[in-house]
Amino acid sequence: MYEPYADEKYYILMNHDTLIPAEKIYDILKQASRHIDSLTYNRIVGRGICNLTDFQQSIIKEVVCKQADFEYENKDMITSILTGYSINGVSMQIGNNWNVYAEKGIVMQKEVYALLCQTGLCCRLAVRL
């Protein structure tokens, strides 16, 4: 059975002012973990999180929590079929822009993606880590 990389207890400890209702935390952490798997080309699943360095594990847990919050806060916008819209001269685009990274249908804050890249697991090249 697939388990999220950060559990509910860790999430609550890291996020004292949690945005996600308690009954939804597990499911949203699980979804965020799956999205992290996509962005890391399933390298975490392939090796097992326990076989990664402590540094990598710590970053992955932090990123999962941040991504869970981001996805919960922006769910309506992320799940919208529109990639952009304009109302009265104000426009908004969903995609790679100055603060958002989008790949494989996953939208993430660029600073959080940069943090995930520090694990060395996001490289597109097939490398042995």
Backbone as XML, in Angstrom:
<?xml version="1.0"?>
<chain id="A" units="angstrom">
  <residue number="1" name="MET">
    <atom name="N" x="0.835" y="-1.185" z="0.000"/>
    <atom name="CA" x="0.000" y="0.000" z="0.000"/>
    <atom name="C" x="0.884" y="1.255" z="0.000"/>
  </residue>
  <residue number="2" name="TYR">
    <atom name="N" x="0.515" y="2.207" z="-0.801"/>
    <atom name="CA" x="1.274" y="3.452" z="-0.944"/>
    <atom name="C" x="1.028" y="4.339" z="0.271"/>
  </residue>
  <residue number="3" name="GLU">
    <atom name="N" x="2.110" y="4.802" z="0.863"/>
    <atom name="CA" x="2.037" y="5.719" z="2.004"/>
    <atom name="C" x="2.687" y="7.045" z="1.627"/>
  </residue>
  <residue number="4" name="PRO">
    <atom name="N" x="2.108" y="8.165" z="2.076"/>
    <atom name="CA" x="2.733" y="9.463" z="1.786"/>
    <atom name="C" x="4.102" y="9.563" z="2.441"/>
  </residue>
  <residue number="5" name="TYR">
    <atom name="N" x="4.976" y="10.370" z="1.872"/>
    <atom name="CA" x="6.335" y="10.516" z="2.389"/>
    <atom name="C" x="6.381" y="11.303" z="3.694"/>
  </residue>
  <residue number="6" name="ALA">
    <atom name="N" x="5.380" y="12.110" z="3.942"/>
    <atom name="CA" x="5.246" y="12.806" z="5.224"/>
    <atom name="C" x="3.919" y="12.359" z="5.828"/>
  </residue>
  <residue number="7" name="ASP">
    <atom name="N" x="3.944" y="11.956" z="7.077"/>
    <atom name="CA" x="2.691" y="11.536" z="7.700"/>
    <atom name="C" x="1.982" y="12.718" z="8.356"/>
  </residue>
  <residue number="8" name="GLU">
    <atom name="N" x="0.773" y="12.443" z="8.846"/>
    <atom name="CA" x="-0.051" y="13.503" z="9.424"/>
    <atom name="C" x="0.619" y="14.152" z="10.637"/>
  </residue>
  <residue number="9" name="LYS">
    <atom name="N" x="1.266" y="13.358" z="11.447"/>
    <atom name="CA" x="1.936" y="13.878" z="12.642"/>
    <atom name="C" x="3.050" y="14.852" z="12.239"/>
  </residue>
  <residue number="10" name="TYR">
    <atom name="N" x="3.856" y="14.458" z="11.259"/>
    <atom name="CA" x="4.936" y="15.324" z="10.777"/>
    <atom name="C" x="4.354" y="16.611" z="10.198"/>
  </residue>
  <residue number="11" name="TYR">
    <atom name="N" x="3.299" y="16.479" z="9.413"/>
    <atom name="CA" x="2.668" y="17.646" z="8.796"/>
    <atom name="C" x="2.210" y="18.634" z="9.868"/>
  </residue>
  <residue number="12" name="ILE">
    <atom name="N" x="1.556" y="18.152" z="10.898"/>
    <atom name="CA" x="1.045" y="19.020" z="11.957"/>
    <atom name="C" x="2.199" y="19.658" z="12.735"/>
  </residue>
  <residue number="13" name="LEU">
    <atom name="N" x="3.266" y="18.897" z="12.981"/>
    <atom name="CA" x="4.427" y="19.463" z="13.675"/>
    <atom name="C" x="5.088" y="20.577" z="12.860"/>
  </residue>
  <residue number="14" name="MET">
    <atom name="N" x="5.159" y="20.389" z="11.559"/>
    <atom name="CA" x="5.807" y="21.362" z="10.687"/>
    <atom name="C" x="4.913" y="22.574" z="10.396"/>
  </residue>
  <residue number="15" name="ASN">
    <atom name="N" x="3.612" y="22.382" z="10.486"/>
    <atom name="CA" x="2.644" y="23.427" z="10.129"/>
    <atom name="C" x="1.726" y="23.698" z="11.310"/>
  </residue>
  <residue number="16" name="HIS">
    <atom name="N" x="2.175" y="24.512" z="12.218"/>
    <atom name="CA" x="1.364" y="24.808" z="13.403"/>
    <atom name="C" x="0.031" y="25.449" z="13.038"/>
  </residue>
  <residue number="17" name="ASP">
    <atom name="N" x="0.009" y="26.222" z="11.981"/>
    <atom name="CA" x="-1.230" y="26.863" z="11.527"/>
    <atom name="C" x="-1.731" y="26.167" z="10.265"/>
  </residue>
  <residue number="18" name="THR">
    <atom name="N" x="-1.969" y="24.859" z="10.391"/>
    <atom name="CA" x="-2.351" y="24.026" z="9.261"/>
    <atom name="C" x="-3.580" y="24.556" z="8.525"/>
  </residue>
  <residue number="19" name="LEU">
    <atom name="N" x="-3.518" y="24.504" z="7.218"/>
    <atom name="CA" x="-4.617" y="24.951" z="6.370"/>
    <atom name="C" x="-5.613" y="23.827" z="6.097"/>
  </residue>
  <residue number="20" name="ILE">
    <atom name="N" x="-5.120" y="22.612" z="6.121"/>
    <atom name="CA" x="-5.910" y="21.459" z="5.702"/>
    <atom name="C" x="-6.679" y="20.900" z="6.899"/>
  </residue>
  <residue number="21" name="PRO">
    <atom name="N" x="-7.986" y="20.670" z="6.734"/>
    <atom name="CA" x="-8.758" y="20.052" z="7.826"/>
    <atom name="C" x="-8.190" y="18.667" z="8.169"/>
  </residue>
  <residue number="22" name="ALA">
    <atom name="N" x="-8.202" y="18.324" z="9.435"/>
    <atom name="CA" x="-7.588" y="17.082" z="9.933"/>
    <atom name="C" x="-8.036" y="15.848" z="9.156"/>
  </residue>
  <residue number="23" name="GLU">
    <atom name="N" x="-9.314" y="15.780" z="8.814"/>
    <atom name="CA" x="-9.834" y="14.584" z="8.142"/>
    <atom name="C" x="-9.366" y="14.464" z="6.690"/>
  </residue>
  <residue number="24" name="LYS">
    <atom name="N" x="-8.764" y="15.514" z="6.140"/>
    <atom name="CA" x="-8.300" y="15.488" z="4.748"/>
    <atom name="C" x="-6.785" y="15.413" z="4.621"/>
  </residue>
  <residue number="25" name="ILE">
    <atom name="N" x="-6.067" y="15.574" z="5.716"/>
    <atom name="CA" x="-4.601" y="15.653" z="5.659"/>
    <atom name="C" x="-3.987" y="14.437" z="4.975"/>
  </residue>
  <residue number="26" name="TYR">
    <atom name="N" x="-4.365" y="13.227" z="5.383"/>
    <atom name="CA" x="-3.760" y="12.007" z="4.828"/>
    <atom name="C" x="-3.906" y="11.963" z="3.307"/>
  </residue>
  <residue number="27" name="ASP">
    <atom name="N" x="-5.125" y="12.175" z="2.828"/>
    <atom name="CA" x="-5.370" y="12.086" z="1.378"/>
    <atom name="C" x="-4.600" y="13.143" z="0.592"/>
  </residue>
  <residue number="28" name="ILE">
    <atom name="N" x="-4.505" y="14.335" z="1.133"/>
    <atom name="CA" x="-3.809" y="15.399" z="0.417"/>
    <atom name="C" x="-2.301" y="15.183" z="0.456"/>
  </residue>
  <residue number="29" name="LEU">
    <atom name="N" x="-1.781" y="14.673" z="1.572"/>
    <atom name="CA" x="-0.355" y="14.321" z="1.630"/>
    <atom name="C" x="-0.037" y="13.193" z="0.648"/>
  </residue>
  <residue number="30" name="LYS">
    <atom name="N" x="-0.939" y="12.242" z="0.528"/>
    <atom name="CA" x="-0.742" y="11.129" z="-0.406"/>
    <atom name="C" x="-0.714" y="11.643" z="-1.848"/>
  </residue>
  <residue number="31" name="GLN">
    <atom name="N" x="-1.639" y="12.530" z="-2.181"/>
    <atom name="CA" x="-1.664" y="13.107" z="-3.531"/>
    <atom name="C" x="-0.391" y="13.899" z="-3.798"/>
  </residue>
  <residue number="32" name="ALA">
    <atom name="N" x="0.028" y="14.703" z="-2.839"/>
    <atom name="CA" x="1.254" y="15.489" z="-3.005"/>
    <atom name="C" x="2.458" y="14.565" z="-3.184"/>
  </residue>
  <residue number="33" name="SER">
    <atom name="N" x="2.503" y="13.465" z="-2.442"/>
    <atom name="CA" x="3.605" y="12.500" z="-2.566"/>
    <atom name="C" x="3.633" y="11.885" z="-3.961"/>
  </residue>
  <residue number="34" name="ARG">
    <atom name="N" x="2.477" y="11.558" z="-4.488"/>
    <atom name="CA" x="2.410" y="11.007" z="-5.849"/>
    <atom name="C" x="2.900" y="12.031" z="-6.871"/>
  </residue>
  <residue number="35" name="HIS">
    <atom name="N" x="2.567" y="13.289" z="-6.650"/>
    <atom name="CA" x="3.050" y="14.325" z="-7.556"/>
    <atom name="C" x="4.567" y="14.470" z="-7.463"/>
  </residue>
  <residue number="36" name="ILE">
    <atom name="N" x="5.108" y="14.344" z="-6.278"/>
    <atom name="CA" x="6.563" y="14.371" z="-6.096"/>
    <atom name="C" x="7.193" y="13.188" z="-6.835"/>
  </residue>
  <residue number="37" name="ASP">
    <atom name="N" x="6.542" y="12.027" z="-6.775"/>
    <atom name="CA" x="7.042" y="10.861" z="-7.517"/>
    <atom name="C" x="7.127" y="11.159" z="-9.015"/>
  </residue>
  <residue number="38" name="SER">
    <atom name="N" x="6.112" y="11.807" z="-9.557"/>
    <atom name="CA" x="6.131" y="12.154" z="-10.978"/>
    <atom name="C" x="7.279" y="13.091" z="-11.315"/>
  </residue>
  <residue number="39" name="LEU">
    <atom name="N" x="7.488" y="14.084" z="-10.472"/>
    <atom name="CA" x="8.543" y="15.066" z="-10.737"/>
    <atom name="C" x="9.946" y="14.509" z="-10.514"/>
  </residue>
  <residue number="40" name="THR">
    <atom name="N" x="10.048" y="13.403" z="-9.779"/>
    <atom name="CA" x="11.354" y="12.773" z="-9.536"/>
    <atom name="C" x="11.495" y="11.488" z="-10.351"/>
  </residue>
  <residue number="41" name="TYR">
    <atom name="N" x="10.632" y="11.313" z="-11.338"/>
    <atom name="CA" x="10.697" y="10.163" z="-12.237"/>
    <atom name="C" x="10.652" y="8.839" z="-11.468"/>
  </residue>
  <residue number="42" name="ASN">
    <atom name="N" x="9.870" y="8.798" z="-10.408"/>
    <atom name="CA" x="9.671" y="7.606" z="-9.567"/>
    <atom name="C" x="10.963" y="7.065" z="-8.965"/>
  </residue>
  <residue number="43" name="ARG">
    <atom name="N" x="11.950" y="7.905" z="-8.837"/>
    <atom name="CA" x="13.219" y="7.457" z="-8.238"/>
    <atom name="C" x="13.073" y="7.158" z="-6.749"/>
  </residue>
  <residue number="44" name="ILE">
    <atom name="N" x="12.177" y="7.856" z="-6.067"/>
    <atom name="CA" x="11.960" y="7.583" z="-4.638"/>
    <atom name="C" x="11.308" y="6.212" z="-4.481"/>
  </residue>
  <residue number="45" name="VAL">
    <atom name="N" x="10.310" y="5.941" z="-5.287"/>
    <atom name="CA" x="9.641" y="4.639" z="-5.252"/>
    <atom name="C" x="10.630" y="3.536" z="-5.612"/>
  </residue>
  <residue number="46" name="GLY">
    <atom name="N" x="11.437" y="3.783" z="-6.627"/>
    <atom name="CA" x="12.398" y="2.778" z="-7.096"/>
    <atom name="C" x="13.431" y="2.395" z="-6.052"/>
  </residue>
  <residue number="47" name="ARG">
    <atom name="N" x="13.900" y="3.368" z="-5.309"/>
    <atom name="CA" x="14.933" y="3.100" z="-4.298"/>
    <atom name="C" x="14.354" y="2.852" z="-2.926"/>
  </residue>
  <residue number="48" name="GLY">
    <atom name="N" x="13.181" y="3.397" z="-2.664"/>
    <atom name="CA" x="12.603" y="3.364" z="-1.329"/>
    <atom name="C" x="13.102" y="4.564" z="-0.549"/>
  </residue>
  <residue number="49" name="ILE">
    <atom name="N" x="12.211" y="5.279" z="0.068"/>
    <atom name="CA" x="12.608" y="6.497" z="0.769"/>
    <atom name="C" x="13.611" y="6.214" z="1.872"/>
  </residue>
  <residue number="50" name="CYS">
    <atom name="N" x="13.537" y="5.049" z="2.483"/>
    <atom name="CA" x="14.474" y="4.694" z="3.570"/>
    <atom name="C" x="15.901" y="4.534" z="3.059"/>
  </residue>
  <residue number="51" name="ASN">
    <atom name="N" x="16.071" y="4.313" z="1.764"/>
    <atom name="CA" x="17.404" y="4.141" z="1.184"/>
    <atom name="C" x="18.012" y="5.442" z="0.687"/>
  </residue>
  <residue number="52" name="LEU">
    <atom name="N" x="17.309" y="6.549" z="0.865"/>
    <atom name="CA" x="17.849" y="7.852" z="0.507"/>
    <atom name="C" x="18.598" y="8.417" z="1.705"/>
  </residue>
  <residue number="53" name="THR">
    <atom name="N" x="19.410" y="9.426" z="1.461"/>
    <atom name="CA" x="20.152" y="10.042" z="2.561"/>
    <atom name="C" x="19.181" y="10.773" z="3.486"/>
  </residue>
  <residue number="54" name="ASP">
    <atom name="N" x="19.618" y="11.039" z="4.701"/>
    <atom name="CA" x="18.791" y="11.792" z="5.646"/>
    <atom name="C" x="18.438" y="13.164" z="5.071"/>
  </residue>
  <residue number="55" name="PHE">
    <atom name="N" x="19.407" y="13.777" z="4.394"/>
    <atom name="CA" x="19.183" y="15.078" z="3.759"/>
    <atom name="C" x="18.054" y="14.986" z="2.733"/>
  </residue>
  <residue number="56" name="GLN">
    <atom name="N" x="18.115" y="13.982" z="1.853"/>
    <atom name="CA" x="17.083" y="13.811" z="0.832"/>
    <atom name="C" x="15.720" y="13.552" z="1.472"/>
  </residue>
  <residue number="57" name="GLN">
    <atom name="N" x="15.687" y="12.679" z="2.472"/>
    <atom name="CA" x="14.422" y="12.365" z="3.142"/>
    <atom name="C" x="13.803" y="13.606" z="3.774"/>
  </residue>
  <residue number="58" name="SER">
    <atom name="N" x="14.632" y="14.400" z="4.423"/>
    <atom name="CA" x="14.138" y="15.606" z="5.095"/>
    <atom name="C" x="13.567" y="16.601" z="4.092"/>
  </residue>
  <residue number="59" name="ILE">
    <atom name="N" x="14.232" y="16.778" z="2.976"/>
    <atom name="CA" x="13.742" y="17.698" z="1.939"/>
    <atom name="C" x="12.444" y="17.168" z="1.337"/>
  </residue>
  <residue number="60" name="ILE">
    <atom name="N" x="12.394" y="15.890" z="1.065"/>
    <atom name="CA" x="11.185" y="15.316" z="0.465"/>
    <atom name="C" x="9.987" y="15.508" z="1.394"/>
  </residue>
  <residue number="61" name="LYS">
    <atom name="N" x="10.157" y="15.269" z="2.676"/>
    <atom name="CA" x="9.059" y="15.474" z="3.638"/>
    <atom name="C" x="8.613" y="16.930" z="3.660"/>
  </residue>
  <residue number="62" name="GLU">
    <atom name="N" x="9.575" y="17.844" z="3.672"/>
    <atom name="CA" x="9.242" y="19.268" z="3.682"/>
    <atom name="C" x="8.498" y="19.664" z="2.413"/>
  </residue>
  <residue number="63" name="VAL">
    <atom name="N" x="8.977" y="19.188" z="1.276"/>
    <atom name="CA" x="8.350" y="19.511" z="-0.004"/>
    <atom name="C" x="6.933" y="18.938" z="-0.068"/>
  </residue>
  <residue number="64" name="VAL">
    <atom name="N" x="6.740" y="17.733" z="0.414"/>
    <atom name="CA" x="5.401" y="17.131" z="0.402"/>
    <atom name="C" x="4.435" y="17.997" z="1.214"/>
  </residue>
  <residue number="65" name="CYS">
    <atom name="N" x="4.857" y="18.462" z="2.374"/>
    <atom name="CA" x="3.994" y="19.312" z="3.211"/>
    <atom name="C" x="3.679" y="20.635" z="2.522"/>
  </residue>
  <residue number="66" name="LYS">
    <atom name="N" x="4.682" y="21.248" z="1.935"/>
    <atom name="CA" x="4.482" y="22.525" z="1.235"/>
    <atom name="C" x="3.581" y="22.334" z="0.019"/>
  </residue>
  <residue number="67" name="GLN">
    <atom name="N" x="3.785" y="21.243" z="-0.703"/>
    <atom name="CA" x="2.972" y="20.971" z="-1.884"/>
    <atom name="C" x="1.529" y="20.676" z="-1.493"/>
  </residue>
  <residue number="68" name="ALA">
    <atom name="N" x="1.338" y="19.953" z="-0.402"/>
    <atom name="CA" x="-0.014" y="19.657" z="0.080"/>
    <atom name="C" x="-0.756" y="20.956" z="0.388"/>
  </residue>
  <residue number="69" name="ASP">
    <atom name="N" x="-0.098" y="21.864" z="1.089"/>
    <atom name="CA" x="-0.718" y="23.157" z="1.394"/>
    <atom name="C" x="-1.051" y="23.917" z="0.119"/>
  </residue>
  <residue number="70" name="PHE">
    <atom name="N" x="-0.094" y="23.965" z="-0.805"/>
    <atom name="CA" x="-0.281" y="24.690" z="-2.063"/>
    <atom name="C" x="-1.454" y="24.111" z="-2.853"/>
  </residue>
  <residue number="71" name="GLU">
    <atom name="N" x="-1.507" y="22.790" z="-2.958"/>
    <atom name="CA" x="-2.582" y="22.157" z="-3.722"/>
    <atom name="C" x="-3.935" y="22.348" z="-3.050"/>
  </residue>
  <residue number="72" name="TYR">
    <atom name="N" x="-3.962" y="22.325" z="-1.729"/>
    <atom name="CA" x="-5.225" y="22.523" z="-1.020"/>
    <atom name="C" x="-5.707" y="23.968" z="-1.191"/>
  </residue>
  <residue number="73" name="GLU">
    <atom name="N" x="-4.813" y="24.918" z="-1.019"/>
    <atom name="CA" x="-5.161" y="26.338" z="-1.135"/>
    <atom name="C" x="-5.610" y="26.715" z="-2.541"/>
  </residue>
  <residue number="74" name="ASN">
    <atom name="N" x="-5.025" y="26.089" z="-3.551"/>
    <atom name="CA" x="-5.265" y="26.470" z="-4.941"/>
    <atom name="C" x="-6.011" y="25.412" z="-5.737"/>
  </residue>
  <residue number="75" name="LYS">
    <atom name="N" x="-6.723" y="24.529" z="-5.060"/>
    <atom name="CA" x="-7.382" y="23.400" z="-5.712"/>
    <atom name="C" x="-8.273" y="23.831" z="-6.878"/>
  </residue>
  <residue number="76" name="ASP">
    <atom name="N" x="-9.102" y="24.827" z="-6.654"/>
    <atom name="CA" x="-10.028" y="25.246" z="-7.711"/>
    <atom name="C" x="-9.293" y="25.726" z="-8.950"/>
  </residue>
  <residue number="77" name="MET">
    <atom name="N" x="-8.237" y="26.486" z="-8.750"/>
    <atom name="CA" x="-7.475" y="27.013" z="-9.882"/>
    <atom name="C" x="-6.701" y="25.886" z="-10.586"/>
  </residue>
  <residue number="78" name="ILE">
    <atom name="N" x="-6.091" y="24.989" z="-9.807"/>
    <atom name="CA" x="-5.278" y="23.915" z="-10.380"/>
    <atom name="C" x="-6.131" y="22.940" z="-11.179"/>
  </residue>
  <residue number="79" name="THR">
    <atom name="N" x="-7.332" y="22.626" z="-10.679"/>
    <atom name="CA" x="-8.178" y="21.639" z="-11.350"/>
    <atom name="C" x="-9.021" y="22.238" z="-12.470"/>
  </residue>
  <residue number="80" name="SER">
    <atom name="N" x="-8.941" y="23.546" z="-12.626"/>
    <atom name="CA" x="-9.672" y="24.206" z="-13.697"/>
    <atom name="C" x="-9.132" y="23.740" z="-15.048"/>
  </residue>
  <residue number="81" name="ILE">
    <atom name="N" x="-10.015" y="23.597" z="-16.012"/>
    <atom name="CA" x="-9.565" y="23.190" z="-17.351"/>
    <atom name="C" x="-8.991" y="24.359" z="-18.129"/>
  </residue>
  <residue number="82" name="LEU">
    <atom name="N" x="-9.153" y="25.551" z="-17.612"/>
    <atom name="CA" x="-8.617" y="26.728" z="-18.292"/>
    <atom name="C" x="-7.138" y="26.876" z="-17.991"/>
  </residue>
  <residue number="83" name="THR">
    <atom name="N" x="-6.391" y="27.357" z="-18.954"/>
    <atom name="CA" x="-4.982" y="27.655" z="-18.699"/>
    <atom name="C" x="-4.782" y="29.141" z="-18.471"/>
  </residue>
  <residue number="84" name="GLY">
    <atom name="N" x="-5.833" y="29.908" z="-18.724"/>
    <atom name="CA" x="-5.744" y="31.333" z="-18.484"/>
    <atom name="C" x="-7.085" y="31.987" z="-18.714"/>
  </residue>
  <residue number="85" name="TYR">
    <atom name="N" x="-7.240" y="33.175" z="-18.166"/>
    <atom name="CA" x="-8.450" y="33.932" z="-18.408"/>
    <atom name="C" x="-8.176" y="35.413" z="-18.219"/>
  </residue>
  <residue number="86" name="SER">
    <atom name="N" x="-9.108" y="36.229" z="-18.716"/>
    <atom name="CA" x="-8.978" y="37.673" z="-18.608"/>
    <atom name="C" x="-10.342" y="38.254" z="-18.280"/>
  </residue>
  <residue number="87" name="ILE">
    <atom name="N" x="-10.371" y="39.133" z="-17.271"/>
    <atom name="CA" x="-11.613" y="39.806" z="-16.897"/>
    <atom name="C" x="-11.296" y="41.287" z="-16.723"/>
  </residue>
  <residue number="88" name="ASN">
    <atom name="N" x="-12.000" y="42.119" z="-17.461"/>
    <atom name="CA" x="-11.834" y="43.575" z="-17.347"/>
    <atom name="C" x="-10.369" y="44.011" z="-17.402"/>
  </residue>
  <residue number="89" name="GLY">
    <atom name="N" x="-9.606" y="43.459" z="-18.297"/>
    <atom name="CA" x="-8.220" y="43.868" z="-18.473"/>
    <atom name="C" x="-7.230" y="43.208" z="-17.536"/>
  </residue>
  <residue number="90" name="VAL">
    <atom name="N" x="-7.705" y="42.390" z="-16.592"/>
    <atom name="CA" x="-6.821" y="41.668" z="-15.689"/>
    <atom name="C" x="-6.772" y="40.223" z="-16.159"/>
  </residue>
  <residue number="91" name="SER">
    <atom name="N" x="-5.569" y="39.726" z="-16.410"/>
    <atom name="CA" x="-5.460" y="38.364" z="-16.911"/>
    <atom name="C" x="-4.623" y="37.509" z="-15.976"/>
  </residue>
  <residue number="92" name="MET">
    <atom name="N" x="-4.838" y="36.196" z="-16.080"/>
    <atom name="CA" x="-4.100" y="35.249" z="-15.265"/>
    <atom name="C" x="-3.821" y="34.014" z="-16.107"/>
  </residue>
  <residue number="93" name="GLN">
    <atom name="N" x="-2.620" y="33.515" z="-16.024"/>
    <atom name="CA" x="-2.206" y="32.315" z="-16.750"/>
    <atom name="C" x="-1.750" y="31.263" z="-15.746"/>
  </residue>
  <residue number="94" name="ILE">
    <atom name="N" x="-2.075" y="30.015" z="-16.031"/>
    <atom name="CA" x="-1.559" y="28.917" z="-15.230"/>
    <atom name="C" x="-0.493" y="28.243" z="-16.075"/>
  </residue>
  <residue number="95" name="GLY">
    <atom name="N" x="0.702" y="28.177" z="-15.576"/>
    <atom name="CA" x="1.809" y="27.581" z="-16.308"/>
    <atom name="C" x="3.107" y="28.111" z="-15.755"/>
  </residue>
  <residue number="96" name="ASN">
    <atom name="N" x="4.171" y="27.866" z="-16.482"/>
    <atom name="CA" x="5.478" y="28.337" z="-16.024"/>
    <atom name="C" x="5.534" y="29.853" z="-16.119"/>
  </residue>
  <residue number="97" name="ASN">
    <atom name="N" x="5.557" y="30.498" z="-14.982"/>
    <atom name="CA" x="5.738" y="31.941" z="-14.937"/>
    <atom name="C" x="6.724" y="32.259" z="-13.834"/>
  </residue>
  <residue number="98" name="TRP">
    <atom name="N" x="6.763" y="33.474" z="-13.366"/>
    <atom name="CA" x="7.807" y="33.893" z="-12.436"/>
    <atom name="C" x="7.780" y="33.177" z="-11.101"/>
  </residue>
  <residue number="99" name="ASN">
    <atom name="N" x="6.641" y="32.649" z="-10.654"/>
    <atom name="CA" x="6.616" y="31.993" z="-9.346"/>
    <atom name="C" x="6.008" y="30.603" z="-9.332"/>
  </residue>
  <residue number="100" name="VAL">
    <atom name="N" x="5.582" y="30.112" z="-10.483"/>
    <atom name="CA" x="4.950" y="28.792" z="-10.551"/>
    <atom name="C" x="5.651" y="27.936" z="-11.597"/>
  </residue>
  <residue number="101" name="TYR">
    <atom name="N" x="5.874" y="26.681" z="-11.240"/>
    <atom name="CA" x="6.475" y="25.702" z="-12.134"/>
    <atom name="C" x="5.394" y="24.689" z="-12.486"/>
  </residue>
  <residue number="102" name="ALA">
    <atom name="N" x="5.274" y="24.335" z="-13.742"/>
    <atom name="CA" x="4.282" y="23.352" z="-14.165"/>
    <atom name="C" x="4.950" y="22.324" z="-15.070"/>
  </residue>
  <residue number="103" name="GLU">
    <atom name="N" x="4.789" y="21.067" z="-14.718"/>
    <atom name="CA" x="5.308" y="19.975" z="-15.534"/>
    <atom name="C" x="4.471" y="18.733" z="-15.270"/>
  </residue>
  <residue number="104" name="LYS">
    <atom name="N" x="4.179" y="17.990" z="-16.333"/>
    <atom name="CA" x="3.427" y="16.749" z="-16.243"/>
    <atom name="C" x="2.064" y="16.948" z="-15.573"/>
  </residue>
  <residue number="105" name="GLY">
    <atom name="N" x="1.467" y="18.106" z="-15.778"/>
    <atom name="CA" x="0.169" y="18.395" z="-15.190"/>
    <atom name="C" x="0.220" y="18.753" z="-13.713"/>
  </residue>
  <residue number="106" name="ILE">
    <atom name="N" x="1.406" y="18.921" z="-13.178"/>
    <atom name="CA" x="1.578" y="19.253" z="-11.768"/>
    <atom name="C" x="2.034" y="20.705" z="-11.673"/>
  </residue>
  <residue number="107" name="VAL">
    <atom name="N" x="1.361" y="21.474" z="-10.843"/>
    <atom name="CA" x="1.707" y="22.871" z="-10.630"/>
    <atom name="C" x="2.316" y="22.989" z="-9.240"/>
  </residue>
  <residue number="108" name="MET">
    <atom name="N" x="3.436" y="23.680" z="-9.154"/>
    <atom name="CA" x="4.161" y="23.791" z="-7.893"/>
    <atom name="C" x="4.824" y="25.163" z="-7.837"/>
  </residue>
  <residue number="109" name="GLN">
    <atom name="N" x="4.979" y="25.700" z="-6.653"/>
    <atom name="CA" x="5.717" y="26.951" z="-6.517"/>
    <atom name="C" x="7.161" y="26.694" z="-6.921"/>
  </residue>
  <residue number="110" name="LYS">
    <atom name="N" x="7.747" y="27.635" z="-7.640"/>
    <atom name="CA" x="9.119" y="27.451" z="-8.127"/>
    <atom name="C" x="10.113" y="27.264" z="-6.994"/>
  </residue>
  <residue number="111" name="GLU">
    <atom name="N" x="9.953" y="27.979" z="-5.901"/>
    <atom name="CA" x="10.885" y="27.838" z="-4.782"/>
    <atom name="C" x="10.795" y="26.452" z="-4.158"/>
  </residue>
  <residue number="112" name="VAL">
    <atom name="N" x="9.618" y="25.848" z="-4.173"/>
    <atom name="CA" x="9.465" y="24.494" z="-3.636"/>
    <atom name="C" x="10.083" y="23.486" z="-4.606"/>
  </residue>
  <residue number="113" name="TYR">
    <atom name="N" x="9.905" y="23.707" z="-5.909"/>
    <atom name="CA" x="10.542" y="22.830" z="-6.893"/>
    <atom name="C" x="12.063" y="22.926" z="-6.789"/>
  </residue>
  <residue number="114" name="ALA">
    <atom name="N" x="12.573" y="24.122" z="-6.594"/>
    <atom name="CA" x="14.025" y="24.303" z="-6.434"/>
    <atom name="C" x="14.521" y="23.534" z="-5.212"/>
  </residue>
  <residue number="115" name="LEU">
    <atom name="N" x="13.735" y="23.529" z="-4.152"/>
    <atom name="CA" x="14.091" y="22.764" z="-2.953"/>
    <atom name="C" x="14.123" y="21.268" z="-3.273"/>
  </residue>
  <residue number="116" name="LEU">
    <atom name="N" x="13.105" y="20.780" z="-3.990"/>
    <atom name="CA" x="13.065" y="19.370" z="-4.381"/>
    <atom name="C" x="14.269" y="19.012" z="-5.259"/>
  </residue>
  <residue number="117" name="CYS">
    <atom name="N" x="14.676" y="19.914" z="-6.128"/>
    <atom name="CA" x="15.826" y="19.665" z="-7.005"/>
    <atom name="C" x="17.116" y="19.466" z="-6.212"/>
  </residue>
  <residue number="118" name="GLN">
    <atom name="N" x="17.179" y="19.999" z="-5.006"/>
    <atom name="CA" x="18.367" y="19.820" z="-4.172"/>
    <atom name="C" x="18.598" y="18.349" z="-3.806"/>
  </residue>
  <residue number="119" name="THR">
    <atom name="N" x="17.595" y="17.525" z="-3.944"/>
    <atom name="CA" x="17.762" y="16.094" z="-3.652"/>
    <atom name="C" x="18.539" y="15.389" z="-4.755"/>
  </residue>
  <residue number="120" name="GLY">
    <atom name="N" x="18.627" y="15.995" z="-5.938"/>
    <atom name="CA" x="19.288" y="15.357" z="-7.068"/>
    <atom name="C" x="18.389" y="14.341" z="-7.779"/>
  </residue>
  <residue number="121" name="LEU">
    <atom name="N" x="17.118" y="14.301" z="-7.430"/>
    <atom name="CA" x="16.214" y="13.294" z="-7.971"/>
    <atom name="C" x="15.342" y="13.799" z="-9.132"/>
  </residue>
  <residue number="122" name="CYS">
    <atom name="N" x="15.485" y="15.059" z="-9.498"/>
    <atom name="CA" x="14.644" y="15.653" z="-10.538"/>
    <atom name="C" x="15.292" y="15.697" z="-11.909"/>
  </residue>
  <residue number="123" name="CYS">
    <atom name="N" x="16.534" y="15.292" z="-12.008"/>
    <atom name="CA" x="17.264" y="15.329" z="-13.270"/>
    <atom name="C" x="16.589" y="14.439" z="-14.308"/>
  </residue>
  <residue number="124" name="ARG">
    <atom name="N" x="16.403" y="14.944" z="-15.502"/>
    <atom name="CA" x="15.769" y="14.162" z="-16.567"/>
    <atom name="C" x="16.663" y="13.055" z="-17.096"/>
  </residue>
  <residue number="125" name="LEU">
    <atom name="N" x="17.951" y="13.198" z="-16.921"/>
    <atom name="CA" x="18.865" y="12.172" z="-17.395"/>
    <atom name="C" x="18.746" y="10.919" z="-16.528"/>
  </residue>
  <residue number="126" name="ALA">
    <atom name="N" x="18.933" y="9.788" z="-17.114"/>
    <atom name="CA" x="18.888" y="8.538" z="-16.360"/>
    <atom name="C" x="20.242" y="8.365" z="-15.672"/>
  </residue>
  <residue number="127" name="VAL">
    <atom name="N" x="20.295" y="8.764" z="-14.424"/>
    <atom name="CA" x="21.538" y="8.652" z="-13.654"/>
    <atom name="C" x="21.304" y="7.744" z="-12.449"/>
  </residue>
  <residue number="128" name="ARG">
    <atom name="N" x="22.380" y="7.149" z="-11.997"/>
    <atom name="CA" x="22.283" y="6.318" z="-10.802"/>
    <atom name="C" x="22.669" y="7.176" z="-9.606"/>
  </residue>
  <residue number="129" name="LEU">
    <atom name="N" x="21.723" y="7.277" z="-8.672"/>
    <atom name="CA" x="21.976" y="8.087" z="-7.483"/>
    <atom name="C" x="22.241" y="7.211" z="-6.291"/>
  </residue>
</chain>
